[in-house]
Amino acid sequence: MKLYREILFPLVAVLAAFVIGGIVVLLIGDSPIQTYRLLIGSAFSWPDGIGYTLFYATPLIFTGLAVAVAFRCGLLNIGAEGQLYIGAFAAAWFGIKFAGASAWILLPVCCLAAILAGAIWGGIPGLLKARFGSHEVINTIMLNFVAIALVSYFTQYHYKTPGDPILETVPIGPGAHIARLGKFIPGLPERIPLNFAFILAILACVFVYVLLWKTKWGYEIRATGANPSAAEYGGISIRKQIILAMSISGGLAGMVGINEVLGYRYRYYDGFSANYGFVGIAVALLGRNHPVGVFLAAILFAILLRGGIFVDAYTIHVSKDIVDMLQGIVIILVALRPDAIFGSLKKLSRAKA
Amino acid sequence: MLELRNISKRFGAVLANDGVSFKVEPGTIHAIVGENGAGKSTAMRIAYGFYTADSGDIVIDGQVRAIRTPHDAIALGIGMVHQHFMLVEPMTVAENIVLGAEPGSAASLDLRKAAEEIRKVSNEFKLSVDPNATIESLSVGQQQRVELLKALYRRAQLLILDEPTAVLTPQEVEEFFAILRGMRDQGKTIVIITHKLSEVLAISDNVTVMRDGRVVGDVKTSATNAAELARMMVGREVLLRVEKPDAKPGGALISLRDFSIAGRDGTKRVDRVSFEVRAGEIVGIAGVEGNGQTELIEALAGLIPGSYVSGSISFEGRDITRLDARARKELGIAHVPEDRHRRGLLLDFSLAENTILGVHYRKPAVTGPGSVFLDQKGIQRRTEQVIRDFDVRPPDPQLPARALSGGNQQKLIIGREFELPPKFLLVSQPTRGVDIGAIEFIHRKIVEMRDAGCGVLLVSAELEEVTALSDRLLVIHNGRVVGEVDPKVTTNEEIGLMMTGGRASTSA
């Protein structure tokens, strides 16, 4: 019953959003069927559709997990955006500084740098909350601005290729590159940037699941989120859990840098994130803060993200802004309390009878 | 005056009211008794328009009426006073009373006129309260009068009172009953929802007994007695008294020396308290709620930061004043908290996950010493054991704690704490909101723990409970232990007087 609701509810929200979106498309003057065929259908072609969709999904899985872990501890991490920038830049920094090092050392170091830098950046608002009681929502939002400006500054003034008109760093050493999956999967060309970070994202889902539901640490995080007073009563230090959960959350967000820097551009590119940190909130919300849900929601949002390009190109009136609109409607619907909706549906059917 | 005809109401899978019918005669005090979850509050909330019935009729003065919202009920002369007061603390009595029914035009609130009217009503019913006092400056008993005035100001003819005496001292209860009798004599009709049988017998003219959503008895109070009412409520014979052999106390287990606790606002909540609890005895603390009991128990459990406490606590000869909650639990100090929803349970977690709260980091909850992985089999075994030993129903370890009745939630918490196993028990309000059957069971378990050599410190707002269970009884007032009495020889009057700071007994 519970599981069935957990699955049914987000599904209904998504379908309802598509119905509403379809009406809007109709009003604008295009065919909803054609628009949706472009928006969704484009994702299922091989190799480009599937390859790119999974590539787009990778950062969303990381940020979705990041938001979910914090949420399970009762915290709203709006700062995944800043954490992923810091993580990405840290990975690039090690990749540039030690460009000559062998892959055996450099690759793990760069990955760890992305995770740790994100963890520290996420841990700061955690520490501030635990120590001074300042609200994590405010602090994570503010730290987003700080993070984005900070990495932009370092890119511009310290690590840019001289004369390059684009705001990006010099390339990282070849030892820091992670392989594209095309290398191993027949039929998947290497030009498609889907890389090992996607496998890491799946492992991160498993990690989060095991951590939260199979270990005493996860029990403590979830207990703190479910009822801090009861957790305290159970001998759990709420302050410690807040710092821990925010650090894990930040680390997961930082892993976006692995996909972006080590697997895709091989350098730090300023302003690379397509709001991954914020879309991650929607992914976690739709995925009910569960790793499996986050994975599926990330795939859905990736489909929309990529499909939007085709909608833009091939329809007459509708633009890819429809993707933002659909996301918005999904979030509004998911944010509604299930009981409220099921209740009013029941009332409606009774009124009709 | 008010009649319920065949009222049914379903919440999900639970049939809260199943064909409920009874009649409240005008000018009487009518008690509705039943265990928690018997449906008495649901029935009265339907009459007040909080819920709408799935089927059945509400008849007021001979006419079937549709009551969809409390507004409809108020318009028909029905008022309700809830167990938890609905008052705005920083606002004055007059402001609270007129809230939602303000006199004057939309632009200008005529508070002077309101105050006048309030004075008139309060004189009529001898409910003396200063209309210009703020709510937060009033005692609980006075706040309750404000709630009554609120209903009377709206010209209520029928007053529904939900567990009105839960927050009052014995003396306040007497005064309150006098007010109710006065109101009845002036023609008001009163419905009082309660689970305290002594009060039913003291105040009501008629009683309706409910069980499992149905009316199981409708009698004149003068024609019944406590034993019969209890039997109707539970559906079997109940032991109303606690039977226990004399205590055989051992050595001192825990002792407090000049122990004080400061509140967040800097005021002293507990003021230089010294006492000890020996192994194998139950020490009770009687007092009006809010006199430091909550803080005392929480501080003993290690839940109040060290910067707020002074003095010392020693346990088995060792100073534990600076130990945190986990360390104290490891020494064998178990804690049944007063508020099971806020402190005691993770309502959305399963029974199994709730059973390991506090021991989740050690065996049997984890696979081995130092392991971080939860041992699902070990947890399952422990949970099944608690469920079996403490008769938790339904016995499904995977059910969320929220799905259990109050009594079963409490049995789960008590089971978890009693099977630690503890040397010393902090027990706060063990039977609050728990049905009679479970109360009997919980009392027996507490006595069993004592007989097994465990020391028990018991706090309860139910005077009868602390006197019946305790071997020694301390009375607390304003954060101070004002005296010790022998529960076997003391009277409610003696304790009641000490509870309000009237006289300090020196029998200790």
Interface residues (C-beta under 8 A of the other chain):
Chain A: K214 T215 K216 W217 Y219 E220 R222 A223 A226 N227 S229 A230 A231 E232 Y233 G234 G235 I236 S237
Chain B: A301 L303 D324 A325 R326 K329 H335 P337 R342 R343 G344 L345 L346 L347 D348 F349 E353 I356 L357 G358 H360 Y361 A365 V366 V372 F373 L374
